[in-house]
Structures are given as structure tokens and as C-alpha cells.
Amino acid sequence: MRHGKKFNHLGRKAAHRKAMLSNMATSLILHKRISTTLAKAKELKKYVEPLVTRAKEDTTHNRRMAFSYLKNKEAIIELFGEVIEKVANRPGGYTRIIKTGFRLGDNAEMCIIELVDFNELMLKDSKPAKKTTRRSRRSSGAKKAEDTAAQDQAPAAEAKSEETKAPEASADSNEGETEEK
């Protein structure tokens, strides 16, 4: 029975699992994106997100706690520097998992895990698009025909009104000149 056992052991002993998650977390922080299996990515997410939350407050104690997990000075410098600058105002959810398919050899489900605020392509696409709603139940063909007919009539009406106004204006200006003489 597995009552009360909440995390995936990933088929490894405790020491191997801790070392693997530490190395993967270091790679994720340094490279901002790594490719791995879905099971490892889900466990890595649980491992990294508390570290990022802890790094929001830059104290000696938090740096030492993060170092006890990562065991890499460059990763600590990167985490407390560049990573925190981008995620300082985010309340959580610092990583994103994108499924990429299945591995050829053993058919394991593969994915990319990345730090959310470092993917420039996703940030550009995340701008909300203007929502358009269709208000009438008319077919689009009837609507297009009606719109083109209205557009054809509008310029013709404008041209007629300009033609009728132009001779009147010129006649008015001529009458004013003859009366003054």
C-alpha cells in the first residue's frame, strides 16, 4: 500500500533523486529552459518554485538555504540576481511545462520546463487579443452583399450632393460680384 506517500520517487534511491533534482534545478536556473521527461519536470517544479519564492527576500539565510539545495555558486548568483528581477512581482507559478511528444527509444512523455518570464515569444503572444462577437444571425454572404451595396450608394450620393452644391456656390459668388458693380 502507498498510503500517505505523496511524491514520485522516479525509480531512484533518495540520494540519487536529490542529486538529480539539484542538478536539474541548477540547469534550469542557468539556462532558463531544459528538456526532460514529464515526471521529472513535475517533480522539478515542486523543487524549484519554493527556491524562487525564498529568493525574493535576499538575506544571508535565504542564500545559504538555496545553496544547500543547489550546491552551485553560479546558480545562486543567477537566482538572486537576474531571475528575481523578472519574477519579483509574480505571486507564484514561476515555471511552465510544455509537452513535446514522446521519446523514440522508450516512448516516455517528453516536455520542456522553463522559467515563465524568460520566454520572449510567449510574452509577445500573451497580449490580450480583441474579442469579436457576432451579433446577428445573418449569413456572411448576405451581409457582404448588403455592405457593398451600401458602399456603392454612399459615394454616389456624396458625389451628387457635391455637384449640386458646386454650381450653386459658383452662381452665388457670381451674383454677388455683379451686384457690387
PyMOL commands that set and color helices and strands:
alter all, ss='L'
color gray80, all
select helices_A, chain A and resi 14-31+38-55+60-70+73-87+116-118+120-125+140-180
alter helices_A, ss='H'
color red, helices_A
select strands_A, chain A and resi 33-37+95-102+109-115
alter strands_A, ss='S'
color yellow, strands_A
deselect
rebuild
show_as cartoon
